[in-house]
């Protein structure tokens, strides 16, 4: 495959990713993503889980147009959606690596195998696949600092924006600006879920 083909694949994927987030595709701003706060992430999710990424498998999507990767998540705790502890959810993300071809999407979510994360998922139509809300914003790694579990902000590799007062896109903060205790995050998400009648 020539470099021109690879470039077209990368730009095409970036355009698709931006379209999924409600933004126009501009090659110079391929990683621009609309910012979502914690309330928006929660409201748009069918499942919110603390889970471990166990495995991943890259494949072509059904129309054979883009490479996607299925990530198997083992649920430790469900904050929305009712997934049982120990059960598995499969999250499908845009991009991945096949034996002879790779597709990289700027601003897309990534999972570190064997590591815990707080994950926000919605059901994509018409495929019925589980996808991550807000691209990289919807995967927040969980780490341990000074013996306390903390949630690390997502959105790595993405430039977050919102509509400015003059109608142009302006830089915006993400749902988290810095690491937060996991227990506090769980309480806040449960409060948000209860407010909108989720489970």
PADRENRO-708990 format. One record per residue (C-alpha): residue in one letter; x, y, z. Coordinates in nm, 3 decimals, padded with zeros to 5 digits. Example, Ala and Ser with C-alpha at 12.3 -4.5 7.8 and 13.67 -1.06 7.14 Angstrom:
2
<resn:a u:01.230 v:-00.450 w:00.780>
<resn:s u:01.367 v:-00.106 w:00.714>
***
This chain:
199
<resn:x u:00.000 v:00.000 w:00.000>
<resn:x u:00.137 v:00.343 w:-00.094>
<resn:x u:00.175 v:00.636 w:00.141>
<resn:x u:-00.105 v:00.819 w:-00.043>
<resn:x u:-00.348 v:00.538 w:00.036>
<resn:x u:-00.247 v:00.540 w:00.402>
<resn:x u:-00.295 v:00.917 w:00.420>
<resn:x u:-00.640 v:00.894 w:00.267>
<resn:x u:-00.735 v:00.627 w:00.519>
<resn:x u:-00.618 v:00.844 w:00.810>
<resn:x u:-00.798 v:01.155 w:00.682>
<resn:x u:-01.112 v:00.959 w:00.607>
<resn:x u:-01.118 v:00.815 w:00.956>
<resn:x u:-01.062 v:01.158 w:01.109>
<resn:x u:-01.351 v:01.298 w:00.905>
<resn:x u:-01.578 v:01.015 w:01.019>
<resn:x u:-01.477 v:01.061 w:01.382>
<resn:x u:-01.551 v:01.433 w:01.369>
<resn:x u:-01.884 v:01.366 w:01.206>
<resn:x u:-01.975 v:01.131 w:01.491>
<resn:x u:-01.911 v:01.419 w:01.733>
<resn:x u:-02.119 v:01.671 w:01.538>
<resn:x u:-01.826 v:01.869 w:01.397>
<resn:x u:-01.717 v:01.942 w:01.044>
<resn:x u:-01.400 v:01.778 w:00.919>
<resn:x u:-01.103 v:02.011 w:00.880>
<resn:x u:-00.771 v:01.834 w:00.806>
<resn:x u:-00.568 v:02.084 w:01.011>
<resn:x u:-00.783 v:02.017 w:01.319>
<resn:x u:-00.830 v:01.643 w:01.288>
<resn:x u:-00.830 v:01.586 w:01.664>
<resn:x u:-01.091 v:01.851 w:01.752>
<resn:x u:-01.369 v:01.702 w:01.968>
<resn:x u:-01.670 v:01.868 w:02.127>
<resn:x u:-01.619 v:01.882 w:02.505>
<resn:x u:-01.860 v:01.691 w:02.729>
<resn:x u:-01.897 v:01.749 w:03.101>
<resn:x u:-01.963 v:01.465 w:03.344>
<resn:x u:-02.337 v:01.519 w:03.331>
<resn:x u:-02.339 v:01.493 w:02.951>
<resn:x u:-02.119 v:01.184 w:02.953>
<resn:x u:-02.354 v:01.024 w:03.204>
<resn:x u:-02.675 v:01.119 w:03.023>
<resn:x u:-02.551 v:00.992 w:02.686>
<resn:x u:-02.436 v:00.655 w:02.819>
<resn:x u:-02.633 v:00.331 w:02.823>
<resn:x u:-02.358 v:00.170 w:03.029>
<resn:x u:-02.110 v:00.326 w:03.272>
<resn:x u:-01.872 v:00.070 w:03.416>
<resn:x u:-01.549 v:00.027 w:03.604>
<resn:x u:-01.386 v:-00.245 w:03.398>
<resn:x u:-01.062 v:-00.408 w:03.295>
<resn:x u:-00.972 v:-00.431 w:02.926>
<resn:x u:-00.899 v:-00.802 w:02.878>
<resn:x u:-00.839 v:-00.835 w:02.505>
<resn:x u:-00.884 v:-00.663 w:02.171>
<resn:x u:-00.939 v:-00.778 w:01.814>
<resn:x u:-00.912 v:-00.561 w:01.501>
<resn:x u:-01.137 v:-00.626 w:01.202>
<resn:x u:-01.314 v:-00.458 w:00.913>
<resn:x u:-01.656 v:-00.310 w:00.984>
<resn:x u:-01.958 v:-00.461 w:00.808>
<resn:x u:-01.944 v:-00.233 w:00.500>
<resn:x u:-01.569 v:-00.313 w:00.478>
<resn:x u:-01.490 v:00.060 w:00.481>
<resn:x u:-01.302 v:00.114 w:00.808>
<resn:x u:-01.091 v:-00.086 w:01.048>
<resn:x u:-01.245 v:-00.117 w:01.393>
<resn:x u:-01.127 v:-00.287 w:01.710>
<resn:x u:-01.345 v:-00.486 w:01.949>
<resn:x u:-01.226 v:-00.448 w:02.309>
<resn:x u:-01.351 v:-00.702 w:02.562>
<resn:x u:-01.414 v:-00.541 w:02.900>
<resn:x u:-01.458 v:-00.739 w:03.222>
<resn:x u:-01.697 v:-00.548 w:03.445>
<resn:x u:-01.596 v:-00.487 w:03.807>
<resn:x u:-01.877 v:-00.246 w:03.892>
<resn:x u:-02.170 v:-00.102 w:03.698>
<resn:x u:-02.279 v:00.255 w:03.767>
<resn:x u:-02.543 v:00.259 w:03.491>
<resn:x u:-02.690 v:-00.009 w:03.269>
<resn:x u:-02.703 v:-00.301 w:03.511>
<resn:x u:-02.411 v:-00.509 w:03.382>
<resn:x u:-02.329 v:-00.776 w:03.640>
<resn:x u:-01.987 v:-00.786 w:03.808>
<resn:x u:-01.771 v:-01.038 w:03.624>
<resn:x u:-01.970 v:-01.008 w:03.302>
<resn:x u:-01.817 v:-00.892 w:02.976>
<resn:x u:-01.903 v:-00.600 w:02.750>
<resn:x u:-01.751 v:-00.553 w:02.406>
<resn:x u:-01.670 v:-00.194 w:02.312>
<resn:x u:-01.601 v:-00.127 w:01.945>
<resn:x u:-01.367 v:00.161 w:01.864>
<resn:x u:-01.272 v:00.315 w:01.531>
<resn:x u:-00.920 v:00.228 w:01.418>
<resn:x u:-00.687 v:-00.062 w:01.477>
<resn:x u:-00.411 v:-00.273 w:01.331>
<resn:x u:-00.452 v:-00.563 w:01.091>
<resn:x u:-00.159 v:-00.778 w:00.974>
<resn:x u:-00.100 v:-00.562 w:00.665>
<resn:x u:-00.286 v:-00.239 w:00.741>
<resn:x u:-00.337 v:00.002 w:01.031>
<resn:x u:-00.580 v:00.286 w:01.088>
<resn:x u:-00.505 v:00.558 w:01.344>
<resn:x u:-00.774 v:00.808 w:01.449>
<resn:x u:-00.656 v:01.124 w:01.629>
<resn:x u:-00.849 v:01.187 w:01.948>
<resn:x u:-00.995 v:00.837 w:01.958>
<resn:x u:-01.020 v:00.637 w:02.278>
<resn:x u:-00.761 v:00.377 w:02.369>
<resn:x u:-00.756 v:00.098 w:02.626>
<resn:x u:-00.455 v:-00.039 w:02.810>
<resn:x u:-00.492 v:-00.414 w:02.838>
<resn:x u:-00.499 v:-00.542 w:03.194>
<resn:x u:-00.572 v:-00.197 w:03.337>
<resn:x u:-00.885 v:-00.060 w:03.502>
<resn:x u:-01.079 v:00.229 w:03.359>
<resn:x u:-01.404 v:00.416 w:03.405>
<resn:x u:-01.582 v:00.370 w:03.073>
<resn:x u:-01.889 v:00.546 w:02.927>
<resn:x u:-02.066 v:00.348 w:02.653>
<resn:x u:-02.365 v:00.401 w:02.423>
<resn:x u:-02.533 v:00.174 w:02.168>
<resn:x u:-02.456 v:00.271 w:01.811>
<resn:x u:-02.724 v:00.243 w:01.543>
<resn:x u:-02.782 v:00.052 w:01.323>
<resn:x u:-02.493 v:-00.179 w:01.416>
<resn:x u:-02.607 v:-00.215 w:01.783>
<resn:x u:-02.239 v:-00.211 w:01.882>
<resn:x u:-02.131 v:-00.050 w:02.206>
<resn:x u:-01.922 v:00.261 w:02.138>
<resn:x u:-01.742 v:00.500 w:02.372>
<resn:x u:-01.915 v:00.832 w:02.439>
<resn:x u:-01.714 v:01.136 w:02.333>
<resn:x u:-01.421 v:00.942 w:02.188>
<resn:x u:-01.121 v:00.960 w:02.426>
<resn:x u:-01.324 v:01.156 w:02.683>
<resn:x u:-01.523 v:00.842 w:02.760>
<resn:x u:-01.232 v:00.628 w:02.881>
<resn:x u:-01.082 v:00.748 w:03.208>
<resn:x u:-00.792 v:00.534 w:03.335>
<resn:x u:-00.786 v:00.436 w:03.702>
<resn:x u:-00.455 v:00.454 w:03.888>
<resn:x u:-00.342 v:00.424 w:04.250>
<resn:x u:-00.169 v:00.721 w:04.415>
<resn:x u:-00.059 v:00.713 w:04.777>
<resn:x u:-00.277 v:00.408 w:04.831>
<resn:x u:-00.591 v:00.574 w:04.692>
<resn:x u:-00.762 v:00.478 w:04.365>
<resn:x u:-00.796 v:00.784 w:04.142>
<resn:x u:-00.958 v:00.852 w:03.806>
<resn:x u:-00.737 v:01.014 w:03.543>
<resn:x u:-00.891 v:01.259 w:03.293>
<resn:x u:-00.964 v:01.114 w:02.950>
<resn:x u:-00.942 v:01.293 w:02.613>
<resn:x u:-00.572 v:01.234 w:02.557>
<resn:x u:-00.473 v:01.344 w:02.208>
<resn:x u:-00.787 v:01.551 w:02.154>
<resn:x u:-00.842 v:01.927 w:02.147>
<resn:x u:-01.168 v:01.989 w:02.331>
<resn:x u:-01.392 v:02.272 w:02.211>
<resn:x u:-01.735 v:02.423 w:02.264>
<resn:x u:-01.943 v:02.684 w:02.082>
<resn:x u:-01.817 v:03.033 w:02.162>
<resn:x u:-02.042 v:03.339 w:02.203>
<resn:x u:-01.968 v:03.447 w:01.845>
<resn:x u:-02.059 v:03.107 w:01.703>
<resn:x u:-01.703 v:02.990 w:01.650>
<resn:x u:-01.541 v:02.697 w:01.830>
<resn:x u:-01.351 v:02.789 w:02.146>
<resn:x u:-01.125 v:02.577 w:02.371>
<resn:x u:-01.315 v:02.405 w:02.651>
<resn:x u:-01.234 v:02.203 w:02.964>
<resn:x u:-01.308 v:01.833 w:02.983>
<resn:x u:-01.518 v:01.652 w:03.240>
<resn:x u:-01.211 v:01.632 w:03.466>
<resn:x u:-00.925 v:01.879 w:03.484>
<resn:x u:-00.717 v:01.666 w:03.720>
<resn:x u:-00.720 v:01.327 w:03.890>
<resn:x u:-01.012 v:01.264 w:04.125>
<resn:x u:-01.065 v:00.997 w:04.393>
<resn:x u:-01.253 v:00.703 w:04.248>
<resn:x u:-01.496 v:00.688 w:04.541>
<resn:x u:-01.593 v:01.051 w:04.487>
<resn:x u:-01.644 v:00.992 w:04.114>
<resn:x u:-01.865 v:00.691 w:04.181>
<resn:x u:-02.082 v:00.892 w:04.421>
<resn:x u:-02.118 v:01.180 w:04.174>
<resn:x u:-02.205 v:00.955 w:03.881>
<resn:x u:-02.463 v:00.768 w:04.090>
<resn:x u:-02.615 v:01.104 w:04.185>
<resn:x u:-02.633 v:01.207 w:03.819>
<resn:x u:-02.783 v:00.873 w:03.716>
<resn:x u:-03.049 v:00.897 w:03.988>
<resn:x u:-03.136 v:01.250 w:03.878>
<resn:x u:-03.219 v:01.137 w:03.522>
<resn:x u:-03.388 v:00.813 w:03.630>
<resn:x u:-03.124 v:00.567 w:03.509>
<resn:x u:-03.014 v:00.251 w:03.684>
***
